[in-house]
Amino acid sequence: MYLNTLTISNFRKIQHLEICFNKGVNLLIGENDAGKSSILDAIRLVTGVHSNDYFRVSDDDFFTDGKIRSNDLEIICEFRGLSNTEAAAFLEWISIDETEYYLKVTLRAKRRDKGNSIYDIYSDVRAGENEESGSLGWEAKNKLRVTYLKPLRDASYELAARRGSRLSQILGAHEIFQQKPNVVHALVDSMNKANSEITDYFKNQEGRIVSDTINKTYLKEISLENNPLSAKFKITDSELGRILEKLELIGSSISEESNIGLGSSNLLFIAAEMLLLKKDSSYNGLKLLLIEEIEAHIHPQSQINLIDFLNRHCDELKFQNIITSHSNSLASKIDLNDLIICKNGKAYSLHNSNTKLEKGDYAFLSRFLDDTKANLFFANGVLMVEGDAENLILPTLAEKIGLPLHKYGISIVNVGSTALFRYSKIFQRKDGEQIGIRVSCITDRDIPPKAAGRYTYEVQRRTGDLEVMNLLRDGRRTEEDYSPVELEKKIDAKKNKYRGGDVDVFIGNTWTLEYELANSVLSSLIHKSIKIAIKIGDGGKPFSHIDYLNVCRLCKTEIEEWRRNDLSDEEIAVEIYAPLERKLASKAVTAQVFAFLLRRDKTDKAVICADPYLQYLVNAIKYAAHV
């Protein structure tokens, strides 16, 4: 038995939501205030929890659009996969469709105005397809209770001995602590023996000094003659529930025998809570674990280890998990089919029945979707790029045009050129719905300009070296090899390959990012950056201010020489870019230097935005920023 579908209407920031869950692990991810906690709370309101914490609908739970608050809310949980014995336990409320039994439980709540801005809240939980079966009985309600681990929990406090402790509730719910008629539980028997020995100690041994002093010296004098008092020492009442309240669960590790840290205490607490899920074979109720912010107080390796355990044991122990998280580590390690993105009060499952990802895409992403790339699940916008250069340059360019990425919640994801289309399809839904996370796929046109072909010939003619510029052509067609119709079709094909849903594609005007920069108003910066990258190399050789001045003079001299030789702007851009194509300088180092120089450059924002060679980058940033 598992929670198959949750439908929410007018609950908190969720106006309407329908979400389907997997039988095993379900990880809800997304930015703050996306609705993750509301989903867990909606489930708890319908099912109740094993801890019997007081939790009910309040005035703030009704949806508001900022002006008017709704007076009605509805939460529907539909449970599927019921065995015959589970169906029998809910027989009065069960429904049957063409294939299986299912249980539909509905919570409805209303606000009624009492005047003076005071409202009464009425809520009712009913079961049945059309709620005709009425309210669930007490025993049936107990079989729907879930195990819930709240966020920022104080695990040490929860596991400590005290009246009504969480540990006593967990143990009390386990079958070995269920009281049987006319049978004395072993713990009660042990406590009775301990109390007997303690009584003997205070009666017959040195403890008698204390008990006699209390009884004969003090109580005899201060109690009334007609109501004399006497005292005796004992550990606790010999009642199983009170005994369990005196227990505490402590942990130890190899390095520490006691006083384990907060993270280890949380793992201890989670292990104790999971006792509630390991029911005996005769149990015929729901086994559902809700964990809010699983990463609270647990470092990434422990998070991954815990998720791995849940993945391996869900089927074996027949329990379901619904977990919320902000952790990149978890999002990158869990199966994409088990991920649900929460955004603006809606939820989007990444199960293969919902996305445009192919089977091979899921296998590919399971290998290469790492912690850094998993940032895309928590962003307002994503810049998806093909290499290190864009990854290093775009944050600075975004600042220069007044759209700093961190202010707009934009993540850059460097996916590598061959994988761009795989990552882009994560956000493309089969039903065409848009998630609300705008994705800008930034890619080169990768067609060398006419000048690149002529440049190959000119270099060969000037140097006599037939190999020096072969990399510029390397069998590739240049722009002059395409008809205008061919060129347009090639560009459209590239856009259509990635575009769809929230995903848009931004393609450079001609060749590569660095070549576009060499054509733009920032050409002098990329020119200097390439020369500096050649000088310092991949190993990071020392580079002084004098070296920088020499590079500036060299660049100025080269530009003057190219102008004297009547080179066009396009040909000069090829000259500037050529060392990168010939691999005389690292593109990553060049980009790092360029970002450094751009940060200090005084070029006006309006000039950058108006430059035709930079426009595709500017538009990509604006799209991701929702401006």
N, C-alpha and C positions, 0 to 999 in steps of 0.2 A: 504494500500500500504506500503510495507516495503522492505528494502534491503535484498535480499535473498542470493546472491552470489557475492563475490568480487574476481576478478582474477587479479593478478599483475605479470608483467614480466619486469625484468631489472630496477626496481625502488629502488634506494638507495642500501641497503644491501640485498634486496630481489631479487633473480634471478628468481624464479617462486613460486607463491603461489596461491592456491585457497582455499577460506574459506567460509563456509556457516554460516549464522547468524540466530538466533531465532527471532521471531516476537517481543518479549518483551525485557528483559534485557540480555545483553551480556557483560561479564566482561573479558577483556583481561589482563592476568597476566603473569609475568615472570621477569627475571633479567633485569638489565640495558642493553641497546643496543640489545634487543631481537627482535625489529621490531614493537613494539606496536604503537609508535607515527607515524611510517611510514604508518601503516594501516589506521589510522585516516586521515593523510594528503592525502593519495591516494584517499579516499572518497571525501574529500573537493575539491580536484583538479577537480574531475568529476562533482560534484553537485553544488559547490559554497556554500556560507554561507549567512545567513540573514544579517549579519553585513556588508556585501560588502567589507570586508577586502581585500586588494590587495594581491593576492596569485597566483603564476604561477610556471610552471616548470623552474628549474634553472639547470645549468651545473652540480652541485653536486648531482642532483637527479638521474643521470644515473648510473646504476650498474657498479661496478668495481671489478675485482677479485684480485686487488692489483697491477696489471701490466697494463691491458688494460681496458679502460672505454668503455662501450657499447655506440653505437650511436643511439639506438632506445629504447623506453620504451612504455609499453602499460598497461592501467588500464581499466578493464571492470567492470561495475556495472550492475547487473541484478536485477530488481525490480519485485516482485511477489505480489499476493494478491490484485490486482487492482479490485476495484468495477467497475460497468458499467460506472458510472459517471467519475471515475478516468481514465478509459480506453478512454473515449470520449475526455478528456482533452489532451491526448497524441495520438490522433487518427492517425495522420500522421506517427508516429514512432512505433506504437504498433505492437507486434507479438503475435501469438496464437499457443499454442501447443495442445496436445490432451485434456488437462484438463482445461487450464485457459489462460487468457491474461498475457503477461509479457512485460516489457520494458527493452531493453538492450542498455546501453549507453557506448560508448567506447572513451577513450582519447588515442591518439597516439602522441608521441613527438619524434623529431629527432634533433640530433646535426650535424651541417654542419661546416666543417673546413674552416675557412677564412684565414688560415695561421698564423704563429707566435703564435701558441697556442691559438688563438682566435676562438670562436665558436658562431655561430648563433643558437638559439633554436627556433624551430617551433613546435607548438602544435595545435591540433584540436580535438574538441569533436563532435562526430557524433552518431546518434541513429539508431536503427533498427537491426534486426538479423544479417544482413551482411553489416550493415552501409549504405545500399542503400538509406535510407530515408533522408540522409544528416544531416545538423546541426539542433539542436533544436532551435525553435523560442524563442524570448525573454520571452514570457508569459510562455511557457513550462519550460524554464530554471528556472524561478522564482518559479515554483511549485516544483522544485527538491531541492531548497536550504535547507540546514540543519542548525540547531542551534549548535554552537560550543563553548565550554568553554575551553579556553587554560590553560595550566599549569602555576603555580606561578602567577596567575592573581592578579592584584591590584584591588580588588573589590571596595574599597572606591573611587578610581579614576574613575572606569567604571560607578559608579552610581552618580557621581558628575555632577553638571550643567556646561556645556561648549558647544562650537560650535561643532556639529557633535558627541555629546556624545553617548555612547552606550545605555544609558537609552532612549534617544530621538529616536534612531533607533528601539528599542524594542517597545516602545509605538506607534511609527509611523506605525509599521507593523500590529498593532492590528486593528480589524475591526471598533471599535468605534471611531478611529481617522482617518478613511478614509474620505476625503472630498467629499461631495455630491454637485452636481450642484445646485446653487441658494439657498443653505442652509448654514446659518452661524452657525459654531460649537459653542457649549456652552462656551468652553474655550476662543474662539476668542471674543465672546460677553462679557464675564467677563473681558477680557483684555481691550477691548474698553472702558468699563465703568470705569475700574481702571485708564486708561490713561486720560479719561475725568476729573476725580476727581483730578488727579495729575496736569493736566494743569490748572484747576481752582485754585488749591492751590498756584501755582507759579505765577498766574495772580492777584488773589484777596486777598490772605491772607499774612501771614508773609513771605512766600516763595518769594513773590514779591521783597523783598529786594535783594535776591540773583540774580534772573533773570534780574532785572533792572540794577544791577551792571555789570553783564556780557554784556548785550546788549547795554546799554546807555553809560557806562563809558569806556568799553574796545573795544567791537566789532565795535562800531560806529567810533572809532578813528583809529583802525588798519585795517579795511577793506577798499577796494577801493570804490570811490564815485560811479563808474558805476557798482559796484557789491557789494552792501551793504549786510552784513551778520546779521542774527539774530538767536537766539537759544531758544529752548524750551525743557522742561524736559518730558520724558516719560519712561515707564518701558522697553518696547521692541516693535519691529514691531508687528503689529496685524496679523501675519501670523502664522498658526497653527504649522508649523515645527519649527519656531523660538521660539514659546512659549514653546514647548516641550523641547527645548535645555536649557531653563531656569529652568527646574524642576530638583530636585534631590530626591533620595529615601533614607530616613534615617530610622534606626531601633531603637528599644528600647527593653529592657528586664525588668524583674521584679526588678533586682538589679540596672539597669542603664537606665535613661531616654534617654540618647544620648551617643555619643562617644563609641559605641559598639566595641568590639575587632575585630581582623582580621578574626577569624573563623566565628563569627556571621555575619560579612559583607559578607563573601563568601556564607553563606546560603541565605542571603538576595538577593545577586546577582543571585544565581541559581534559586531562586523563581521568580525573574523578568524575567530571560531568558526563563523560562518555559511558560511564557505568549505566546511566539511564537508558542508553541505546542498546546495550547488550542484554536484551530481554531473554527469558527462557523461551524454549520452542513453543510453549503453549500460548504465548502472548499474541493477541490478535488486534493490535492497535497500531497507530502511526508511529514511526521511528524517524523523526526529523530533527536535525541539529541546525540551529541558526547561530552563526558567529558574526558579530559585528566588529569590524576593524580587526581582522585576525592578526594583523601585524603589530597591534598594540603591545609594546614591551617585549617583542620577540624579534631577534635579528634575522636578516634575510635567509641565512642558511637553515635556521630552525623553521622559518615559514615554509620553505620549500620542502623540508623533510616532513613537516606535518601534512602538507597538501599531498605529498607522495603517499603517505600512510592512508589518508582518506581515500585517495584514488584506488589503492590496492584493496582496501577492506570494505568499501561500500557494498559491493556485491555479496561478499562473504557474510557480513553482519546484517545485510538487508536494511541499511539506513540511508537516508538522503541528507545532503548538506546544502544549505544556502548561505553563502558567505559574502560579506562586503569587504572591500579592500581598496587602499590607495597605493598598493605596492607594485612598482614596476617589476620587481623580481618575480612575484607570483604571476602577474599577467603574462610574463614572457615564458614561464615554465609550464603553465597549465594548457591543456588541449584547447585550441580555439573553439571547438564545438561546445565547450563548457563555459565560455565567456559570455557575459551579458553586459553590454555597455548601457549605462544609465546617463541620460542627458535631458535636462529641462523637464523633469517629471515623466519621462517616457523611458522605455527599456527596449533594447535591441539585441536579441540573441544572435550570436555569431555561429550558430549551428548551421551545418551545411544545407539544411532545408531553407535557410533564410537569406544567405549571401550569394553573390555571384562567383565566389571562389570555387575552383574545381578541386577534385580530390587530390590532384598533384600539388595544388597550391597549399593545401593544408599540410601535406607532408613537408613541402619546402619550408613553410613558415615555422613549423615545429622545430626545424633545425637552425634557422637563422634569425628568428625573432628574439633578439636579446634584450637585456635590461634597458639599454639606451633606446632602442627602437620602440619598446613598449610604452614609451612616453606618449605616443600618438593616441592611446586610449583615454588619456586624462586631459587632453588639450582642447582649447576652443577652436583652434585652427592648426593645420599641419602644412609645413613646407617639405615636400618630398623631393629629395635631390639625388643625383646620380653619383656624386663624388665629393671628395674632401674640399675642393675649391669652393663650391657653393656653400658647403657646411660652415666654412670659416668666414666667408665674405658676407653672406646674407644678414647675419645679426647686426653687423656694423652698418651695412647699407640701410637696413630697416630703421636704425637710430637716426641716420642722416636725413631720412625723409619723414621723421617725426612719428614713426610707428614701431617703437621698440618692442621686440617680440615678447619679452617677459611681461610687459604691461598689458598685452592683448592675449596672453595665454597661448602663444603659438609655439609649437615644438618643431624643430628641424629633425627630419629623419633621413639619414644618409643610407640608402638601400642598395647602392651599387647598380650599375646601368642595366644589367640583365634582369633585375628583379622588380623594377619599378611597377610594372603592370600587376604583379602578384600582390604587392602591398596596397595598391590603390583599390583593388577589388574588395578589400576588407570592409570598405565603407559603401559598397554598392549593394543595394537590396534587391531581391528578386521581385518584391512588390512595388519597387520604384520609390518607396518612402525615403525621405532624407533624414539622416540622423541629426544634423545640425553641427557636425564637426566639418568645417570646410577644409578641403584638401587641395593644395596647389601642387600639381606635378610639374616640376621644372626640368626641362630637358633641352639638350642641344639639337640644332637642326642637322648638324653633322654633314653638311655639304660644303666643301671648300669653295671659296669664291673664285672667280675667273683669275684674279691676280695671283692665286696660289699656283696655278698652272704656269703662268708666264714667269713667275718668280723662280720656279724650278729651272727653267731654261736659262734665265739670267744668271743665276748662281753658278750653274754649270759652265756658262760662257765665260764668266769673270774668273772663276777659280780653276777651271779645267778638271774639276773633281766630279766625275759622273755619279758618285754615290752620295755626295754631301746633302742633297735635298730629296732623296728618293722617298723619305718618310712623308713628305708633304703630299705626294700623290699616292704612292703605294697601291696603285691599281684602282683608286677611288675616282668616281666621276666628280667633276667640279660643276659649278652652277651652269657654266656654258654648255655642259653636255645634256642638259634637260630642256625640254620645251616648257613654256609657262604652264601648260595644262598638266604635264607630267609632274612638275614641281608642286603644283597645288594639290594634286592627288596624293603625292608622297607625304606632304604635311598633314593633310586631312586624315590619312590613314593612321598616322602617328597619334593624332589627337583622339581619334575614335577608339583607338586601342585602349586608352586609359580613361577617357571621359565617361561620366555617368554618375547620377545621384549627386552627392556633395562634392564630387571630384571634378576639377577642371584642369586643363592642360595649358601650360605656358611655354612656348617654344621660341628659342632664339631666332634672330633674323637670318643668321648665316651659318656660321661654323661652330665654334665652341664659346664657352663663357669668356675665356681670356681674350679670344679674338674680338668678341663684342666689346669688351672693355677697351681694347686697343683702338677701336673705332670711335669710342665715345668721348665725352668731355673729360673722362678720367684716364685718358690714354697715357698722359705723362706719369701717372701713379703706377699703372701696370708696367710701363716701360722700366721705371726705376726698380720696381719690385722684382722683375725678372733678372735684371743685372745684379741686384743684391743677392738673390737666390743662387745665382751662379757663383758669386763670390763666397758665400758662407757654406754652400753645399748642404748635403743631408746631415753631415756630422756637426753642423753648427759652429763653424770656425769663427773666431773673434771678428767683430765688425765695429769699427770705431766711427766717430763723427767725421773724421777726416776721410775715411773710406766712403762715407755717405756723400760728402761734397765732391769727391772724385767721380762717383757714380752719376751725380747730377750733371757734372761737366761733360762726362762721356755721352750721356743721353742727349744733352743739348747739341753736342757736336754731331752726333749721328743724325738727328732730325734736320740740322742745317745741311748736312751732306745730301740727305735724301731729297730735300727740297731743291737743292742745286741741280740734282740729277733728274728733276722734273717727275718724281714719283707721285702718283696720285695718293689721296688719303687712304684708299683701299690697299694700295701697294705698301704704304708706310706701315699700316696695321699688320700686314703679313710679315714685314721685316721685324716689327716689335715682337710678334708672336712666335716667330720661327724657332728661337732657342728652346721653347717648351715642346714644340712638335719634334724637335731633334733630340729631346731628352737631355739637353745640356743643363737644364734646371728642373728642380722638383716643382710640380704643380702645387703640392701641399705647402711647401715652404714659400713659394711665390704668393699664394693666397694669404698665408699668415702675415707676411710682410705688407701685402696690399691692405689688409684690414687695419694694420697698425698705422699706415700712412693715411688711409681714408679717414680714420678717427680724428686726425689732426688737420685734415684738409679743410679749406675754407669755401669750397664750391657750394653755391647756394642750393637749397633744397628744390626750389622751383626749376632750376637749370637741370638738375639730375632727373627730376620727374618728367621733364619735357624731352629728354634725350631719346631719340628713337631706338638706339641700340640698348638702352637700359630699361625701356618701357616694359618689356616682358617680365623683368624681375620686379619692377615697381608694381605692376598689376597683380603679380602673383602674391606679393606681400599684402596688398590691399584686399585681395579676395579672401585670404586666410584670416585677415583681421576684421572681416565683415564691414568694411568701409567702402 
